[in-house]
């Protein structure tokens, strides 16, 4: 069965960095588009970034230039490098493959 396990969240000061990881199993990872979504308190879930099997990437306007999505098909793992973090980046971040969602990892940006 498909499993997506996020890690790497935590508390960071504004301007800081975090790297999220998503360990995937139960499917042929290299063949699928993988995405990061986030949900802030009281807000709807939003797409943060995705990476296709080809390696093509795209980002929400709010994170362009600050976040970088990548994947390691040998390790069946996707990453989200987050730099210059802002308080408005505070959210639960989810790893997504098609209709499958991980349990999420909390990112809190606060001084």
MODELLER restraints for C-alpha pairs under 7 A, 6 or more apart:
rsr = mdl.restraints
at = mdl.atoms
rsr.add(forms.Gaussian(group=physical.xy_distance, feature=features.Distance(at['CA:1:A'], at['CA:26:A']), mean=4.84, stdev=0.5))
rsr.add(forms.Gaussian(group=physical.xy_distance, feature=features.Distance(at['CA:2:A'], at['CA:25:A']), mean=5.78, stdev=0.5))
rsr.add(forms.Gaussian(group=physical.xy_distance, feature=features.Distance(at['CA:2:A'], at['CA:26:A']), mean=4.32, stdev=0.5))
rsr.add(forms.Gaussian(group=physical.xy_distance, feature=features.Distance(at['CA:2:A'], at['CA:27:A']), mean=6.15, stdev=0.5))
rsr.add(forms.Gaussian(group=physical.xy_distance, feature=features.Distance(at['CA:3:A'], at['CA:24:A']), mean=5.68, stdev=0.5))
rsr.add(forms.Gaussian(group=physical.xy_distance, feature=features.Distance(at['CA:3:A'], at['CA:25:A']), mean=5.20, stdev=0.5))
rsr.add(forms.Gaussian(group=physical.xy_distance, feature=features.Distance(at['CA:3:A'], at['CA:26:A']), mean=6.16, stdev=0.5))
rsr.add(forms.Gaussian(group=physical.xy_distance, feature=features.Distance(at['CA:4:A'], at['CA:22:A']), mean=6.25, stdev=0.5))
rsr.add(forms.Gaussian(group=physical.xy_distance, feature=features.Distance(at['CA:4:A'], at['CA:23:A']), mean=5.73, stdev=0.5))
rsr.add(forms.Gaussian(group=physical.xy_distance, feature=features.Distance(at['CA:4:A'], at['CA:24:A']), mean=4.71, stdev=0.5))
rsr.add(forms.Gaussian(group=physical.xy_distance, feature=features.Distance(at['CA:4:A'], at['CA:25:A']), mean=6.74, stdev=0.5))
rsr.add(forms.Gaussian(group=physical.xy_distance, feature=features.Distance(at['CA:4:A'], at['CA:95:A']), mean=6.59, stdev=0.5))
rsr.add(forms.Gaussian(group=physical.xy_distance, feature=features.Distance(at['CA:4:A'], at['CA:101:A']), mean=6.64, stdev=0.5))
rsr.add(forms.Gaussian(group=physical.xy_distance, feature=features.Distance(at['CA:4:A'], at['CA:102:A']), mean=4.65, stdev=0.5))
rsr.add(forms.Gaussian(group=physical.xy_distance, feature=features.Distance(at['CA:5:A'], at['CA:22:A']), mean=5.32, stdev=0.5))
rsr.add(forms.Gaussian(group=physical.xy_distance, feature=features.Distance(at['CA:5:A'], at['CA:23:A']), mean=5.14, stdev=0.5))
rsr.add(forms.Gaussian(group=physical.xy_distance, feature=features.Distance(at['CA:5:A'], at['CA:24:A']), mean=6.58, stdev=0.5))
rsr.add(forms.Gaussian(group=physical.xy_distance, feature=features.Distance(at['CA:5:A'], at['CA:102:A']), mean=5.54, stdev=0.5))
rsr.add(forms.Gaussian(group=physical.xy_distance, feature=features.Distance(at['CA:5:A'], at['CA:103:A']), mean=6.78, stdev=0.5))
rsr.add(forms.Gaussian(group=physical.xy_distance, feature=features.Distance(at['CA:6:A'], at['CA:20:A']), mean=6.96, stdev=0.5))
rsr.add(forms.Gaussian(group=physical.xy_distance, feature=features.Distance(at['CA:6:A'], at['CA:21:A']), mean=5.53, stdev=0.5))
rsr.add(forms.Gaussian(group=physical.xy_distance, feature=features.Distance(at['CA:6:A'], at['CA:22:A']), mean=4.37, stdev=0.5))
rsr.add(forms.Gaussian(group=physical.xy_distance, feature=features.Distance(at['CA:6:A'], at['CA:23:A']), mean=6.49, stdev=0.5))
rsr.add(forms.Gaussian(group=physical.xy_distance, feature=features.Distance(at['CA:6:A'], at['CA:95:A']), mean=6.52, stdev=0.5))
rsr.add(forms.Gaussian(group=physical.xy_distance, feature=features.Distance(at['CA:6:A'], at['CA:102:A']), mean=6.51, stdev=0.5))
rsr.add(forms.Gaussian(group=physical.xy_distance, feature=features.Distance(at['CA:6:A'], at['CA:104:A']), mean=5.97, stdev=0.5))
rsr.add(forms.Gaussian(group=physical.xy_distance, feature=features.Distance(at['CA:6:A'], at['CA:105:A']), mean=5.96, stdev=0.5))
rsr.add(forms.Gaussian(group=physical.xy_distance, feature=features.Distance(at['CA:7:A'], at['CA:20:A']), mean=5.74, stdev=0.5))
rsr.add(forms.Gaussian(group=physical.xy_distance, feature=features.Distance(at['CA:7:A'], at['CA:21:A']), mean=5.26, stdev=0.5))
rsr.add(forms.Gaussian(group=physical.xy_distance, feature=features.Distance(at['CA:7:A'], at['CA:22:A']), mean=6.51, stdev=0.5))
rsr.add(forms.Gaussian(group=physical.xy_distance, feature=features.Distance(at['CA:7:A'], at['CA:105:A']), mean=6.09, stdev=0.5))
rsr.add(forms.Gaussian(group=physical.xy_distance, feature=features.Distance(at['CA:8:A'], at['CA:19:A']), mean=5.91, stdev=0.5))
rsr.add(forms.Gaussian(group=physical.xy_distance, feature=features.Distance(at['CA:8:A'], at['CA:20:A']), mean=4.52, stdev=0.5))
rsr.add(forms.Gaussian(group=physical.xy_distance, feature=features.Distance(at['CA:8:A'], at['CA:21:A']), mean=6.13, stdev=0.5))
rsr.add(forms.Gaussian(group=physical.xy_distance, feature=features.Distance(at['CA:9:A'], at['CA:20:A']), mean=6.24, stdev=0.5))
rsr.add(forms.Gaussian(group=physical.xy_distance, feature=features.Distance(at['CA:9:A'], at['CA:105:A']), mean=5.34, stdev=0.5))
rsr.add(forms.Gaussian(group=physical.xy_distance, feature=features.Distance(at['CA:9:A'], at['CA:106:A']), mean=5.24, stdev=0.5))
rsr.add(forms.Gaussian(group=physical.xy_distance, feature=features.Distance(at['CA:9:A'], at['CA:107:A']), mean=4.91, stdev=0.5))
rsr.add(forms.Gaussian(group=physical.xy_distance, feature=features.Distance(at['CA:10:A'], at['CA:106:A']), mean=6.14, stdev=0.5))
rsr.add(forms.Gaussian(group=physical.xy_distance, feature=features.Distance(at['CA:10:A'], at['CA:107:A']), mean=5.04, stdev=0.5))
rsr.add(forms.Gaussian(group=physical.xy_distance, feature=features.Distance(at['CA:10:A'], at['CA:108:A']), mean=6.09, stdev=0.5))
rsr.add(forms.Gaussian(group=physical.xy_distance, feature=features.Distance(at['CA:11:A'], at['CA:107:A']), mean=6.18, stdev=0.5))
rsr.add(forms.Gaussian(group=physical.xy_distance, feature=features.Distance(at['CA:11:A'], at['CA:108:A']), mean=4.73, stdev=0.5))
rsr.add(forms.Gaussian(group=physical.xy_distance, feature=features.Distance(at['CA:11:A'], at['CA:109:A']), mean=5.91, stdev=0.5))
rsr.add(forms.Gaussian(group=physical.xy_distance, feature=features.Distance(at['CA:12:A'], at['CA:108:A']), mean=6.29, stdev=0.5))
rsr.add(forms.Gaussian(group=physical.xy_distance, feature=features.Distance(at['CA:12:A'], at['CA:109:A']), mean=5.00, stdev=0.5))
rsr.add(forms.Gaussian(group=physical.xy_distance, feature=features.Distance(at['CA:12:A'], at['CA:110:A']), mean=6.30, stdev=0.5))
rsr.add(forms.Gaussian(group=physical.xy_distance, feature=features.Distance(at['CA:13:A'], at['CA:109:A']), mean=5.40, stdev=0.5))
rsr.add(forms.Gaussian(group=physical.xy_distance, feature=features.Distance(at['CA:13:A'], at['CA:110:A']), mean=5.03, stdev=0.5))
rsr.add(forms.Gaussian(group=physical.xy_distance, feature=features.Distance(at['CA:13:A'], at['CA:111:A']), mean=5.01, stdev=0.5))
rsr.add(forms.Gaussian(group=physical.xy_distance, feature=features.Distance(at['CA:14:A'], at['CA:84:A']), mean=6.97, stdev=0.5))
rsr.add(forms.Gaussian(group=physical.xy_distance, feature=features.Distance(at['CA:14:A'], at['CA:85:A']), mean=5.38, stdev=0.5))
rsr.add(forms.Gaussian(group=physical.xy_distance, feature=features.Distance(at['CA:14:A'], at['CA:86:A']), mean=5.10, stdev=0.5))
rsr.add(forms.Gaussian(group=physical.xy_distance, feature=features.Distance(at['CA:14:A'], at['CA:87:A']), mean=6.35, stdev=0.5))
rsr.add(forms.Gaussian(group=physical.xy_distance, feature=features.Distance(at['CA:14:A'], at['CA:109:A']), mean=5.75, stdev=0.5))
rsr.add(forms.Gaussian(group=physical.xy_distance, feature=features.Distance(at['CA:14:A'], at['CA:110:A']), mean=6.00, stdev=0.5))
rsr.add(forms.Gaussian(group=physical.xy_distance, feature=features.Distance(at['CA:14:A'], at['CA:111:A']), mean=6.51, stdev=0.5))
rsr.add(forms.Gaussian(group=physical.xy_distance, feature=features.Distance(at['CA:15:A'], at['CA:84:A']), mean=4.14, stdev=0.5))
rsr.add(forms.Gaussian(group=physical.xy_distance, feature=features.Distance(at['CA:15:A'], at['CA:85:A']), mean=4.86, stdev=0.5))
rsr.add(forms.Gaussian(group=physical.xy_distance, feature=features.Distance(at['CA:15:A'], at['CA:86:A']), mean=6.40, stdev=0.5))
rsr.add(forms.Gaussian(group=physical.xy_distance, feature=features.Distance(at['CA:16:A'], at['CA:83:A']), mean=6.15, stdev=0.5))
rsr.add(forms.Gaussian(group=physical.xy_distance, feature=features.Distance(at['CA:16:A'], at['CA:84:A']), mean=5.48, stdev=0.5))
rsr.add(forms.Gaussian(group=physical.xy_distance, feature=features.Distance(at['CA:16:A'], at['CA:85:A']), mean=5.48, stdev=0.5))
rsr.add(forms.Gaussian(group=physical.xy_distance, feature=features.Distance(at['CA:17:A'], at['CA:82:A']), mean=5.39, stdev=0.5))
rsr.add(forms.Gaussian(group=physical.xy_distance, feature=features.Distance(at['CA:17:A'], at['CA:83:A']), mean=4.40, stdev=0.5))
rsr.add(forms.Gaussian(group=physical.xy_distance, feature=features.Distance(at['CA:17:A'], at['CA:84:A']), mean=6.24, stdev=0.5))
rsr.add(forms.Gaussian(group=physical.xy_distance, feature=features.Distance(at['CA:17:A'], at['CA:85:A']), mean=6.19, stdev=0.5))
rsr.add(forms.Gaussian(group=physical.xy_distance, feature=features.Distance(at['CA:18:A'], at['CA:81:A']), mean=6.19, stdev=0.5))
rsr.add(forms.Gaussian(group=physical.xy_distance, feature=features.Distance(at['CA:18:A'], at['CA:82:A']), mean=5.26, stdev=0.5))
rsr.add(forms.Gaussian(group=physical.xy_distance, feature=features.Distance(at['CA:18:A'], at['CA:83:A']), mean=6.76, stdev=0.5))
rsr.add(forms.Gaussian(group=physical.xy_distance, feature=features.Distance(at['CA:19:A'], at['CA:79:A']), mean=6.80, stdev=0.5))
rsr.add(forms.Gaussian(group=physical.xy_distance, feature=features.Distance(at['CA:19:A'], at['CA:80:A']), mean=5.56, stdev=0.5))
rsr.add(forms.Gaussian(group=physical.xy_distance, feature=features.Distance(at['CA:19:A'], at['CA:81:A']), mean=4.43, stdev=0.5))
rsr.add(forms.Gaussian(group=physical.xy_distance, feature=features.Distance(at['CA:19:A'], at['CA:82:A']), mean=5.93, stdev=0.5))
rsr.add(forms.Gaussian(group=physical.xy_distance, feature=features.Distance(at['CA:20:A'], at['CA:79:A']), mean=5.48, stdev=0.5))
rsr.add(forms.Gaussian(group=physical.xy_distance, feature=features.Distance(at['CA:20:A'], at['CA:80:A']), mean=4.99, stdev=0.5))
rsr.add(forms.Gaussian(group=physical.xy_distance, feature=features.Distance(at['CA:20:A'], at['CA:81:A']), mean=6.44, stdev=0.5))
rsr.add(forms.Gaussian(group=physical.xy_distance, feature=features.Distance(at['CA:21:A'], at['CA:77:A']), mean=6.73, stdev=0.5))
rsr.add(forms.Gaussian(group=physical.xy_distance, feature=features.Distance(at['CA:21:A'], at['CA:78:A']), mean=5.74, stdev=0.5))
rsr.add(forms.Gaussian(group=physical.xy_distance, feature=features.Distance(at['CA:21:A'], at['CA:79:A']), mean=4.52, stdev=0.5))
rsr.add(forms.Gaussian(group=physical.xy_distance, feature=features.Distance(at['CA:21:A'], at['CA:80:A']), mean=6.54, stdev=0.5))
rsr.add(forms.Gaussian(group=physical.xy_distance, feature=features.Distance(at['CA:22:A'], at['CA:77:A']), mean=5.40, stdev=0.5))
rsr.add(forms.Gaussian(group=physical.xy_distance, feature=features.Distance(at['CA:22:A'], at['CA:78:A']), mean=5.03, stdev=0.5))
rsr.add(forms.Gaussian(group=physical.xy_distance, feature=features.Distance(at['CA:22:A'], at['CA:79:A']), mean=6.25, stdev=0.5))
rsr.add(forms.Gaussian(group=physical.xy_distance, feature=features.Distance(at['CA:22:A'], at['CA:95:A']), mean=6.18, stdev=0.5))
rsr.add(forms.Gaussian(group=physical.xy_distance, feature=features.Distance(at['CA:23:A'], at['CA:76:A']), mean=6.18, stdev=0.5))
rsr.add(forms.Gaussian(group=physical.xy_distance, feature=features.Distance(at['CA:23:A'], at['CA:77:A']), mean=4.63, stdev=0.5))
rsr.add(forms.Gaussian(group=physical.xy_distance, feature=features.Distance(at['CA:23:A'], at['CA:78:A']), mean=6.74, stdev=0.5))
rsr.add(forms.Gaussian(group=physical.xy_distance, feature=features.Distance(at['CA:24:A'], at['CA:76:A']), mean=5.50, stdev=0.5))
rsr.add(forms.Gaussian(group=physical.xy_distance, feature=features.Distance(at['CA:24:A'], at['CA:77:A']), mean=5.91, stdev=0.5))
rsr.add(forms.Gaussian(group=physical.xy_distance, feature=features.Distance(at['CA:29:A'], at['CA:73:A']), mean=6.54, stdev=0.5))
rsr.add(forms.Gaussian(group=physical.xy_distance, feature=features.Distance(at['CA:29:A'], at['CA:76:A']), mean=5.76, stdev=0.5))
rsr.add(forms.Gaussian(group=physical.xy_distance, feature=features.Distance(at['CA:30:A'], at['CA:53:A']), mean=5.82, stdev=0.5))
rsr.add(forms.Gaussian(group=physical.xy_distance, feature=features.Distance(at['CA:30:A'], at['CA:73:A']), mean=5.35, stdev=0.5))
rsr.add(forms.Gaussian(group=physical.xy_distance, feature=features.Distance(at['CA:31:A'], at['CA:53:A']), mean=5.36, stdev=0.5))
rsr.add(forms.Gaussian(group=physical.xy_distance, feature=features.Distance(at['CA:32:A'], at['CA:52:A']), mean=6.61, stdev=0.5))
rsr.add(forms.Gaussian(group=physical.xy_distance, feature=features.Distance(at['CA:32:A'], at['CA:53:A']), mean=5.44, stdev=0.5))
rsr.add(forms.Gaussian(group=physical.xy_distance, feature=features.Distance(at['CA:33:A'], at['CA:50:A']), mean=6.91, stdev=0.5))
rsr.add(forms.Gaussian(group=physical.xy_distance, feature=features.Distance(at['CA:33:A'], at['CA:51:A']), mean=5.63, stdev=0.5))
rsr.add(forms.Gaussian(group=physical.xy_distance, feature=features.Distance(at['CA:33:A'], at['CA:52:A']), mean=4.14, stdev=0.5))
rsr.add(forms.Gaussian(group=physical.xy_distance, feature=features.Distance(at['CA:33:A'], at['CA:53:A']), mean=5.44, stdev=0.5))
rsr.add(forms.Gaussian(group=physical.xy_distance, feature=features.Distance(at['CA:33:A'], at['CA:97:A']), mean=6.59, stdev=0.5))
rsr.add(forms.Gaussian(group=physical.xy_distance, feature=features.Distance(at['CA:34:A'], at['CA:50:A']), mean=5.62, stdev=0.5))
rsr.add(forms.Gaussian(group=physical.xy_distance, feature=features.Distance(at['CA:34:A'], at['CA:51:A']), mean=5.46, stdev=0.5))
rsr.add(forms.Gaussian(group=physical.xy_distance, feature=features.Distance(at['CA:34:A'], at['CA:52:A']), mean=6.44, stdev=0.5))
rsr.add(forms.Gaussian(group=physical.xy_distance, feature=features.Distance(at['CA:34:A'], at['CA:96:A']), mean=5.95, stdev=0.5))
rsr.add(forms.Gaussian(group=physical.xy_distance, feature=features.Distance(at['CA:34:A'], at['CA:97:A']), mean=5.14, stdev=0.5))
rsr.add(forms.Gaussian(group=physical.xy_distance, feature=features.Distance(at['CA:35:A'], at['CA:49:A']), mean=5.73, stdev=0.5))
rsr.add(forms.Gaussian(group=physical.xy_distance, feature=features.Distance(at['CA:35:A'], at['CA:50:A']), mean=4.08, stdev=0.5))
rsr.add(forms.Gaussian(group=physical.xy_distance, feature=features.Distance(at['CA:35:A'], at['CA:51:A']), mean=6.35, stdev=0.5))
rsr.add(forms.Gaussian(group=physical.xy_distance, feature=features.Distance(at['CA:35:A'], at['CA:95:A']), mean=5.93, stdev=0.5))
rsr.add(forms.Gaussian(group=physical.xy_distance, feature=features.Distance(at['CA:35:A'], at['CA:96:A']), mean=5.06, stdev=0.5))
rsr.add(forms.Gaussian(group=physical.xy_distance, feature=features.Distance(at['CA:35:A'], at['CA:97:A']), mean=6.49, stdev=0.5))
rsr.add(forms.Gaussian(group=physical.xy_distance, feature=features.Distance(at['CA:36:A'], at['CA:47:A']), mean=6.31, stdev=0.5))
rsr.add(forms.Gaussian(group=physical.xy_distance, feature=features.Distance(at['CA:36:A'], at['CA:48:A']), mean=5.44, stdev=0.5))
rsr.add(forms.Gaussian(group=physical.xy_distance, feature=features.Distance(at['CA:36:A'], at['CA:49:A']), mean=5.39, stdev=0.5))
rsr.add(forms.Gaussian(group=physical.xy_distance, feature=features.Distance(at['CA:36:A'], at['CA:50:A']), mean=6.25, stdev=0.5))
rsr.add(forms.Gaussian(group=physical.xy_distance, feature=features.Distance(at['CA:36:A'], at['CA:93:A']), mean=6.74, stdev=0.5))
rsr.add(forms.Gaussian(group=physical.xy_distance, feature=features.Distance(at['CA:36:A'], at['CA:94:A']), mean=5.57, stdev=0.5))
rsr.add(forms.Gaussian(group=physical.xy_distance, feature=features.Distance(at['CA:36:A'], at['CA:95:A']), mean=4.88, stdev=0.5))
rsr.add(forms.Gaussian(group=physical.xy_distance, feature=features.Distance(at['CA:36:A'], at['CA:96:A']), mean=6.10, stdev=0.5))
rsr.add(forms.Gaussian(group=physical.xy_distance, feature=features.Distance(at['CA:37:A'], at['CA:45:A']), mean=6.53, stdev=0.5))
rsr.add(forms.Gaussian(group=physical.xy_distance, feature=features.Distance(at['CA:37:A'], at['CA:46:A']), mean=5.46, stdev=0.5))
rsr.add(forms.Gaussian(group=physical.xy_distance, feature=features.Distance(at['CA:37:A'], at['CA:47:A']), mean=4.40, stdev=0.5))
rsr.add(forms.Gaussian(group=physical.xy_distance, feature=features.Distance(at['CA:37:A'], at['CA:48:A']), mean=5.08, stdev=0.5))
rsr.add(forms.Gaussian(group=physical.xy_distance, feature=features.Distance(at['CA:37:A'], at['CA:93:A']), mean=5.73, stdev=0.5))
rsr.add(forms.Gaussian(group=physical.xy_distance, feature=features.Distance(at['CA:37:A'], at['CA:94:A']), mean=5.08, stdev=0.5))
rsr.add(forms.Gaussian(group=physical.xy_distance, feature=features.Distance(at['CA:37:A'], at['CA:95:A']), mean=6.56, stdev=0.5))
rsr.add(forms.Gaussian(group=physical.xy_distance, feature=features.Distance(at['CA:38:A'], at['CA:45:A']), mean=5.45, stdev=0.5))
rsr.add(forms.Gaussian(group=physical.xy_distance, feature=features.Distance(at['CA:38:A'], at['CA:46:A']), mean=5.50, stdev=0.5))
rsr.add(forms.Gaussian(group=physical.xy_distance, feature=features.Distance(at['CA:38:A'], at['CA:47:A']), mean=6.60, stdev=0.5))
rsr.add(forms.Gaussian(group=physical.xy_distance, feature=features.Distance(at['CA:38:A'], at['CA:48:A']), mean=6.60, stdev=0.5))
rsr.add(forms.Gaussian(group=physical.xy_distance, feature=features.Distance(at['CA:38:A'], at['CA:91:A']), mean=5.85, stdev=0.5))
rsr.add(forms.Gaussian(group=physical.xy_distance, feature=features.Distance(at['CA:38:A'], at['CA:92:A']), mean=5.41, stdev=0.5))
rsr.add(forms.Gaussian(group=physical.xy_distance, feature=features.Distance(at['CA:38:A'], at['CA:93:A']), mean=4.27, stdev=0.5))
rsr.add(forms.Gaussian(group=physical.xy_distance, feature=features.Distance(at['CA:38:A'], at['CA:94:A']), mean=5.84, stdev=0.5))
rsr.add(forms.Gaussian(group=physical.xy_distance, feature=features.Distance(at['CA:39:A'], at['CA:45:A']), mean=4.31, stdev=0.5))
rsr.add(forms.Gaussian(group=physical.xy_distance, feature=features.Distance(at['CA:39:A'], at['CA:46:A']), mean=6.36, stdev=0.5))
rsr.add(forms.Gaussian(group=physical.xy_distance, feature=features.Distance(at['CA:39:A'], at['CA:91:A']), mean=5.16, stdev=0.5))
rsr.add(forms.Gaussian(group=physical.xy_distance, feature=features.Distance(at['CA:39:A'], at['CA:92:A']), mean=5.32, stdev=0.5))
rsr.add(forms.Gaussian(group=physical.xy_distance, feature=features.Distance(at['CA:39:A'], at['CA:93:A']), mean=6.65, stdev=0.5))
rsr.add(forms.Gaussian(group=physical.xy_distance, feature=features.Distance(at['CA:40:A'], at['CA:90:A']), mean=6.28, stdev=0.5))
rsr.add(forms.Gaussian(group=physical.xy_distance, feature=features.Distance(at['CA:40:A'], at['CA:91:A']), mean=4.13, stdev=0.5))
rsr.add(forms.Gaussian(group=physical.xy_distance, feature=features.Distance(at['CA:40:A'], at['CA:92:A']), mean=6.41, stdev=0.5))
rsr.add(forms.Gaussian(group=physical.xy_distance, feature=features.Distance(at['CA:41:A'], at['CA:91:A']), mean=6.88, stdev=0.5))
rsr.add(forms.Gaussian(group=physical.xy_distance, feature=features.Distance(at['CA:47:A'], at['CA:60:A']), mean=6.68, stdev=0.5))
rsr.add(forms.Gaussian(group=physical.xy_distance, feature=features.Distance(at['CA:48:A'], at['CA:59:A']), mean=5.83, stdev=0.5))
rsr.add(forms.Gaussian(group=physical.xy_distance, feature=features.Distance(at['CA:48:A'], at['CA:60:A']), mean=5.19, stdev=0.5))
rsr.add(forms.Gaussian(group=physical.xy_distance, feature=features.Distance(at['CA:49:A'], at['CA:58:A']), mean=5.58, stdev=0.5))
rsr.add(forms.Gaussian(group=physical.xy_distance, feature=features.Distance(at['CA:49:A'], at['CA:59:A']), mean=4.29, stdev=0.5))
rsr.add(forms.Gaussian(group=physical.xy_distance, feature=features.Distance(at['CA:49:A'], at['CA:60:A']), mean=6.16, stdev=0.5))
rsr.add(forms.Gaussian(group=physical.xy_distance, feature=features.Distance(at['CA:49:A'], at['CA:69:A']), mean=6.68, stdev=0.5))
rsr.add(forms.Gaussian(group=physical.xy_distance, feature=features.Distance(at['CA:50:A'], at['CA:57:A']), mean=5.59, stdev=0.5))
rsr.add(forms.Gaussian(group=physical.xy_distance, feature=features.Distance(at['CA:50:A'], at['CA:58:A']), mean=5.67, stdev=0.5))
rsr.add(forms.Gaussian(group=physical.xy_distance, feature=features.Distance(at['CA:50:A'], at['CA:59:A']), mean=6.78, stdev=0.5))
rsr.add(forms.Gaussian(group=physical.xy_distance, feature=features.Distance(at['CA:51:A'], at['CA:57:A']), mean=4.41, stdev=0.5))
rsr.add(forms.Gaussian(group=physical.xy_distance, feature=features.Distance(at['CA:51:A'], at['CA:58:A']), mean=6.84, stdev=0.5))
rsr.add(forms.Gaussian(group=physical.xy_distance, feature=features.Distance(at['CA:51:A'], at['CA:69:A']), mean=6.81, stdev=0.5))
rsr.add(forms.Gaussian(group=physical.xy_distance, feature=features.Distance(at['CA:51:A'], at['CA:70:A']), mean=6.94, stdev=0.5))
rsr.add(forms.Gaussian(group=physical.xy_distance, feature=features.Distance(at['CA:66:A'], at['CA:82:A']), mean=6.15, stdev=0.5))
rsr.add(forms.Gaussian(group=physical.xy_distance, feature=features.Distance(at['CA:66:A'], at['CA:83:A']), mean=5.15, stdev=0.5))
rsr.add(forms.Gaussian(group=physical.xy_distance, feature=features.Distance(at['CA:66:A'], at['CA:84:A']), mean=6.09, stdev=0.5))
rsr.add(forms.Gaussian(group=physical.xy_distance, feature=features.Distance(at['CA:67:A'], at['CA:80:A']), mean=6.69, stdev=0.5))
rsr.add(forms.Gaussian(group=physical.xy_distance, feature=features.Distance(at['CA:67:A'], at['CA:81:A']), mean=5.48, stdev=0.5))
rsr.add(forms.Gaussian(group=physical.xy_distance, feature=features.Distance(at['CA:67:A'], at['CA:82:A']), mean=4.48, stdev=0.5))
rsr.add(forms.Gaussian(group=physical.xy_distance, feature=features.Distance(at['CA:67:A'], at['CA:83:A']), mean=6.02, stdev=0.5))
rsr.add(forms.Gaussian(group=physical.xy_distance, feature=features.Distance(at['CA:68:A'], at['CA:80:A']), mean=5.64, stdev=0.5))
rsr.add(forms.Gaussian(group=physical.xy_distance, feature=features.Distance(at['CA:68:A'], at['CA:81:A']), mean=5.03, stdev=0.5))
rsr.add(forms.Gaussian(group=physical.xy_distance, feature=features.Distance(at['CA:68:A'], at['CA:82:A']), mean=6.61, stdev=0.5))
rsr.add(forms.Gaussian(group=physical.xy_distance, feature=features.Distance(at['CA:69:A'], at['CA:79:A']), mean=5.68, stdev=0.5))
rsr.add(forms.Gaussian(group=physical.xy_distance, feature=features.Distance(at['CA:69:A'], at['CA:80:A']), mean=4.58, stdev=0.5))
rsr.add(forms.Gaussian(group=physical.xy_distance, feature=features.Distance(at['CA:69:A'], at['CA:81:A']), mean=6.40, stdev=0.5))
rsr.add(forms.Gaussian(group=physical.xy_distance, feature=features.Distance(at['CA:70:A'], at['CA:78:A']), mean=5.82, stdev=0.5))
rsr.add(forms.Gaussian(group=physical.xy_distance, feature=features.Distance(at['CA:70:A'], at['CA:79:A']), mean=5.20, stdev=0.5))
rsr.add(forms.Gaussian(group=physical.xy_distance, feature=features.Distance(at['CA:70:A'], at['CA:80:A']), mean=6.54, stdev=0.5))
rsr.add(forms.Gaussian(group=physical.xy_distance, feature=features.Distance(at['CA:71:A'], at['CA:77:A']), mean=5.81, stdev=0.5))
rsr.add(forms.Gaussian(group=physical.xy_distance, feature=features.Distance(at['CA:71:A'], at['CA:78:A']), mean=4.21, stdev=0.5))
rsr.add(forms.Gaussian(group=physical.xy_distance, feature=features.Distance(at['CA:71:A'], at['CA:79:A']), mean=5.94, stdev=0.5))
rsr.add(forms.Gaussian(group=physical.xy_distance, feature=features.Distance(at['CA:72:A'], at['CA:78:A']), mean=6.28, stdev=0.5))
rsr.add(forms.Gaussian(group=physical.xy_distance, feature=features.Distance(at['CA:85:A'], at['CA:109:A']), mean=6.74, stdev=0.5))
rsr.add(forms.Gaussian(group=physical.xy_distance, feature=features.Distance(at['CA:86:A'], at['CA:109:A']), mean=6.12, stdev=0.5))
rsr.add(forms.Gaussian(group=physical.xy_distance, feature=features.Distance(at['CA:87:A'], at['CA:109:A']), mean=4.70, stdev=0.5))
rsr.add(forms.Gaussian(group=physical.xy_distance, feature=features.Distance(at['CA:87:A'], at['CA:110:A']), mean=5.84, stdev=0.5))
rsr.add(forms.Gaussian(group=physical.xy_distance, feature=features.Distance(at['CA:89:A'], at['CA:109:A']), mean=6.70, stdev=0.5))
rsr.add(forms.Gaussian(group=physical.xy_distance, feature=features.Distance(at['CA:90:A'], at['CA:107:A']), mean=5.38, stdev=0.5))
rsr.add(forms.Gaussian(group=physical.xy_distance, feature=features.Distance(at['CA:90:A'], at['CA:108:A']), mean=4.58, stdev=0.5))
rsr.add(forms.Gaussian(group=physical.xy_distance, feature=features.Distance(at['CA:90:A'], at['CA:109:A']), mean=5.44, stdev=0.5))
rsr.add(forms.Gaussian(group=physical.xy_distance, feature=features.Distance(at['CA:91:A'], at['CA:106:A']), mean=6.07, stdev=0.5))
rsr.add(forms.Gaussian(group=physical.xy_distance, feature=features.Distance(at['CA:91:A'], at['CA:107:A']), mean=5.51, stdev=0.5))
rsr.add(forms.Gaussian(group=physical.xy_distance, feature=features.Distance(at['CA:91:A'], at['CA:108:A']), mean=6.62, stdev=0.5))
rsr.add(forms.Gaussian(group=physical.xy_distance, feature=features.Distance(at['CA:92:A'], at['CA:104:A']), mean=5.80, stdev=0.5))
rsr.add(forms.Gaussian(group=physical.xy_distance, feature=features.Distance(at['CA:92:A'], at['CA:105:A']), mean=5.37, stdev=0.5))
rsr.add(forms.Gaussian(group=physical.xy_distance, feature=features.Distance(at['CA:92:A'], at['CA:106:A']), mean=4.36, stdev=0.5))
rsr.add(forms.Gaussian(group=physical.xy_distance, feature=features.Distance(at['CA:92:A'], at['CA:107:A']), mean=6.00, stdev=0.5))
rsr.add(forms.Gaussian(group=physical.xy_distance, feature=features.Distance(at['CA:93:A'], at['CA:104:A']), mean=5.25, stdev=0.5))
rsr.add(forms.Gaussian(group=physical.xy_distance, feature=features.Distance(at['CA:93:A'], at['CA:105:A']), mean=5.27, stdev=0.5))
rsr.add(forms.Gaussian(group=physical.xy_distance, feature=features.Distance(at['CA:93:A'], at['CA:106:A']), mean=6.25, stdev=0.5))
rsr.add(forms.Gaussian(group=physical.xy_distance, feature=features.Distance(at['CA:94:A'], at['CA:101:A']), mean=6.60, stdev=0.5))
rsr.add(forms.Gaussian(group=physical.xy_distance, feature=features.Distance(at['CA:94:A'], at['CA:102:A']), mean=5.76, stdev=0.5))
rsr.add(forms.Gaussian(group=physical.xy_distance, feature=features.Distance(at['CA:94:A'], at['CA:103:A']), mean=6.76, stdev=0.5))
rsr.add(forms.Gaussian(group=physical.xy_distance, feature=features.Distance(at['CA:94:A'], at['CA:104:A']), mean=4.45, stdev=0.5))
rsr.add(forms.Gaussian(group=physical.xy_distance, feature=features.Distance(at['CA:94:A'], at['CA:105:A']), mean=6.66, stdev=0.5))
rsr.add(forms.Gaussian(group=physical.xy_distance, feature=features.Distance(at['CA:95:A'], at['CA:101:A']), mean=5.89, stdev=0.5))
rsr.add(forms.Gaussian(group=physical.xy_distance, feature=features.Distance(at['CA:95:A'], at['CA:102:A']), mean=5.33, stdev=0.5))
rsr.add(forms.Gaussian(group=physical.xy_distance, feature=features.Distance(at['CA:95:A'], at['CA:104:A']), mean=6.98, stdev=0.5))
rsr.add(forms.Gaussian(group=physical.xy_distance, feature=features.Distance(at['CA:96:A'], at['CA:102:A']), mean=6.49, stdev=0.5))
